[in-house]
């Protein structure tokens, strides 16, 4: 996988928090931010999937939602670029 350089601007306090979190995990800021972005993408896709399921099957029971989320966490991965195109 190739990497692309990205320039972003963040509030100073947030930069300090990101640097501290990356340091605590022993990873670079780039790796920490990439992991955070992937987690948000997974959350969004899971929410979309749960919303679709609820619209097809009706309101979901909280126990069923917990079971579906646990299963998704075990098997999810973020796919982007041409591989992820539908």
C-alpha positions in Angstrom: 0.0 0.0 0.0 1.4 3.4 -0.9 1.2 6.3 1.5 0.1 9.8 0.5 1.3 12.9 2.4 -1.5 15.0 3.8 -1.3 18.4 5.4 -3.9 19.2 8.1 -4.6 21.9 10.7 -5.7 21.1 14.2 -6.2 23.2 17.4 -3.0 23.3 19.5 -4.7 21.5 22.4 -5.8 18.7 20.1 -2.3 18.4 18.6 -0.9 18.0 22.1 -3.4 15.3 23.0 -2.8 13.4 19.7 1.0 13.5 20.2 0.6 12.3 23.8 -1.8 9.5 22.8 0.6 8.4 20.0 3.5 8.4 22.3 1.6 6.4 24.9 0.9 3.7 22.3 4.4 3.8 20.9 3.3 4.8 17.4 3.9 7.7 15.1 1.3 10.5 15.0 0.6 9.5 11.4 -0.1 5.9 12.5 -2.3 7.1 15.4 -4.3 9.4 13.2 -4.7 6.7 10.5 -5.9 4.3 13.1 -8.4 6.9 14.5 -9.7 7.6 11.0 -10.2 3.9 10.3 -12.1 3.5 13.5 -14.4 6.3 12.6 -15.0 4.9 9.1 -15.8 1.5 10.7 -18.2 3.1 13.1 -20.0 5.0 10.3 -20.3 1.9 8.1 -21.6 -0.2 11.1 -24.2 2.5 11.9 -25.2 2.5 8.2 -25.5 -1.3 8.2 -27.5 -1.3 11.4 -29.8 1.4 10.0 -30.4 -0.6 6.8 -31.1 -3.7 8.8 -33.5 -1.9 11.1 -35.3 -0.5 8.0 -35.6 -4.0 6.5 -36.4 -6.0 9.7 -37.9 -3.4 12.0 -36.5 -1.9 15.2 -33.6 -4.0 16.6 -33.6 -5.3 20.2 -30.6 -3.8 22.2 -29.3 -7.4 22.8 -29.4 -8.0 19.0 -27.6 -4.8 18.4 -24.9 -5.7 20.9 -24.5 -9.1 19.2 -24.2 -7.6 15.7 -21.7 -5.0 16.9 -19.5 -7.7 18.6 -19.6 -9.7 15.4 -18.7 -6.7 13.3 -15.8 -5.8 15.6 -14.3 -9.3 15.2 -14.5 -9.3 11.5 -14.4 -5.7 10.2 -11.7 -4.2 8.2 -11.5 -0.9 6.3 -11.3 -1.2 2.5 -10.6 1.9 0.5 -9.6 2.8 -3.0 -10.4 0.6 -6.0 -10.6 -2.5 -3.9 -13.4 -0.9 -1.8 -15.4 0.4 -4.8 -18.8 -1.1 -5.2 
